Amino acid sequence: MPRLTRFTLIPRQAAAGGFAMLFAGLLTVILGIPAQASELDVYSWRPPAAVEASVRASAVASADASANADAPDPTARAAAASDASAAEATLQSLMPSAAATATVQRDGFTVTDAPKPEPVPAAPAAVPTADDAAAPAAANAAVQWPFPGSVRLSGPYGPRDAPCGGCSTFHKGLDMLPGEGAPALAVADGVVREVSATDNGGFGVYAIVDHTIDGQLVSSVYAHFQAGSLQVSAGESVGVGTHLGNVGSTGQSTGPHLHFEILIDGITPTDPYAWLSQRAGPM
């Protein structure tokens, strides 16, 4: 049997110590995995500062345990450094996870429709009364045309060829053709100055009415009425629109029409169409 010396025992003791340290390191790593997994659940509810402090304390404790091993073997020191690195990595992985659990409060808003304006009730329409229906619609309260609406004109005011024997070559009035029998109306308020109920030649059956318009005496002449149609007498007051007589062809006439004149100051003839258009508006 060979003799054992102290030089023979030293290598065997060193090998046995190395295996022991390796086994201790593996055991530490295996036991640390479940602890780290449980730490993830434990740390999930803690604030980031508390998580960092806890993980750093665990890392320091693990490093101290590895540093206090019996043999200062290089393998042991490597295992301790590995444990410290693992702890630091755990700290780095836990910190973002813990920070992600923070809840961000945001301002909210609600979209609503603007209130609709209250409808404004329409003013009630005026209901016409019996008096309104009976009242005539006046085109002009002071002056109007002898006939309502438009009528044909046959002879304007001014020079002309005499249309008949005894007719003048200067037409002092306006010949209007509304149709035989149409009622002729007073153009303004006034007083009947002169009438002829019979056909005496010239104007035939006619009426002359004096008016005061714009402070001035103005006379209107209505000639060639139908025989028996005269409605007024001399000295009678009439209003605008009063029925004076019906259109005919008495006197010096070539057909049924109204010969209408305007005499300024009761004497001087003027263009009836221009005078009425200025005061009563277009026909």
HELIX and SHEET records of a PDB file:
HELIX    1   1 ARG A    6  TYR A   43  1                                  38    
HELIX    2   2 PRO A   48  ALA A   67  1                                  20    
HELIX    3   3 PRO A   74  ALA A  100  1                                  27    
HELIX    4   4 ALA A  130  ALA A  134  1                                   5    
HELIX    5   5 PRO A  272  ALA A  280  1                                   9    
SHEET    1   A 7 ARG A 152  GLY A 155  0                                        
SHEET    2   A 7 LEU A 174  LEU A 177 -1                                        
SHEET    3   A 7 LEU A 258  ILE A 264 -1                                        
SHEET    4   A 7 GLN A 216  PHE A 225 -1                                        
SHEET    5   A 7 VAL A 205  ILE A 213 -1                                        
SHEET    6   A 7 GLY A 190  SER A 196 -1                                        
SHEET    7   A 7 SER A 237  VAL A 238 -1                                        
SHEET    1   B 4 ARG A 152  GLY A 155  0                                        
SHEET    2   B 4 LEU A 174  LEU A 177 -1                                        
SHEET    3   B 4 LEU A 258  ILE A 264 -1                                        
SHEET    4   B 4 THR A 268  THR A 270 -1                                        
SHEET    1   C 2 GLY A 158  PRO A 159  0                                        
SHEET    2   C 2 PHE A 170  HIS A 171 -1                                        
SHEET    1   D 2 PRO A 183  LEU A 185  0                                        
SHEET    2   D 2 HIS A 243  ASN A 246 -1                                        
END                                                                             
